[in-house]
Amino acid sequence: MGVTMTATAQSRFFRVEARAEMYRGQTESEAGVVAESSRVVVCFDFRDLVIQGNGLFDSINSLDDDWRLLVLSKALDFDPSFEGRIKRLYRSWLVTSRRVLEIFAELEDDYLARGFDIDPVRNLRSACGEAGGLLTSDSEFFNHGLTDLRDEAIDSHERGETLEMVG
């Protein structure tokens, strides 16, 4: 039989949670600054914010992966409340990161014109998709995806883009 969540694991969760709060706070202050400041300074600050968001996502993922590994190996007992806390971290991160991407829409022309690296923004977008998938129930995720594929197949057939299968 496993043991309950250790003080070290709780401490790690609180550190990640504190970083999430800082990330959210910086995003809120960044949104108001975009229109008021030198665009190049805002681009530098924005790049740091995106890198921080990517790092925070990696930390949440690592915490989640490590906790699940410990539960699967029976080193810890499954704790639904801890799982809920991790999901809240993902949700909070996702809401904040979507706001970061909205800010990017306002800065994109200046950001690209000044030669800032777009890869961190792409990584943030990708991580948002991954987090959205993690937070979507399996039944909703698979039903929606299969329904879309079915509808695309029907539309292709009606446009005459499919071939008839011969037995």
N, C-alpha and C positions, 0 to 999 in steps of 0.2 A: 504494500500500500504506500502511496506517495505521501508527501507532507504538504502542509499548506504553504501559501506564498511566503517566501522568506523576507526578512527585513531588507536585504540587499535588492531583491526584485522590486519591492515597494519603493525603495529609494530611487532606483533607476526609473521607475514609472514617473515619480514626482519630478525628476530632472527633465525628462522628455516633456511632461506636461507644462513645466515652467517655460521651456523653450517655445512651446506652442503658444503660450500666452504672450511672450515677447514678440513672436512672429506676427501674431494678430495685431498687436499694438503698433508695431512698425508699419504694417500695411495700412492701417487706418490713418496714421500720420502722413504716410507717403501720398495717399490719395489727395489730400488737401494741398500738398506742396507742388504737385505737377504743374498747375496753372500759374503758380506764383514765383517759381525760382528759375535760375539759369538751367536751361534744358540739359546741358552737358553734365552738370552736377547731379541733376535728377537721374540722368541715365546711369551714372556711376553708382548712385545709391540704389537705384532699381536693380542693377545687376547684382549687387550684394544681397538684396532682398530675395531675388530669385535663387541665388546660390544657397542662401539660408533655408529657403523653403524646400529645395531639393535635399539638403542635408537633414532637415527635420523629417521629411518623408522616409529617408533611409533609416533614421533612428527609430521611427515608429515601426517600420517594417522589421527591423532587427529585434526590437523588443517583442513584437508579436511572434516572429519566427522562433526566437529563443524560448519564449513561454510555451508555445505549442510543442516544441521539441521536448521540453521538460515534462509536459503533461503526457505526451505519447510514450516517453520512455519510463513513465510511472515514477519519476523523481518528484513530481508535484501532483497534487489532486487538481482536477479541473475545477475552476472557480468561475461560474457564470458572471458574477459581478465584475471580476477582473477582465473577462472578455468584453463586457459592456463598456468598461472604462477605456479599453483599447479602441473599441469602435467609436466611442465619443472623440478620442484623439484623432482618428482618421476623419470623422465628420467635420470637426473643427478645422483641421488642416485643409480639408477640401473646400470648405466655404471660404476660408482665407485665401487659398491659392487661386480659386476662381476670381476673387477680387483682384489679386495680383495680375492675373491675365487680362482683366478689364483695364487695369492701369496701363498694361503693355499696349493695348489697342490705342490708347491716347498718345503713347510715346513712340510707337513703332517706327514711324518715319525718321524721327531724330535718332533713335537708337541704331537703326540700320545705317543711316547716312554717316554716322560717326564711327562706324566700323566695330561696334560692340558685337561680341560673340553671341550668336543666336542659339547655339546648342543648349545652354542652360534653360532657355525659355522652352525649347522643344522638349527637353527632359521634364520640365514642370508640366507641360501639357500632357505628356505621356503618363506621368505619375497621377495626374488628375483622372485620366481614363482608368488607370489601374485601381485607384482608390474608389472610384464610382462603381467599378465592377465588384470590388470586395464588399462594398456596402449594399449591393443589390442582392436580394434573396435569390437562391438558385432557381426556384420555380419561376420567378419573374424574369430573371436573366435568360433562361433557356426558352421559356415560352415566347418572349418577345423576339429573340434571335431567330427561332425556328419559324415564327409567323412571318418575319421579314423575308427569310429565304423562300418560303412558300409563295408569298406574294410576288417576289421578283421572278420566280420561275413561271408563274401564271402569266405575268405581264410579258415575259420573253416569248412564251408560247403564242400569246395572242398577237404579238407583233411579227410572228412568223420567223423568229430567230432560232427556233429549236428544230431539231431533226426528229423524224418519226423513228422510233426504235422498231426494228424488225426482229422477230423472235428467232 
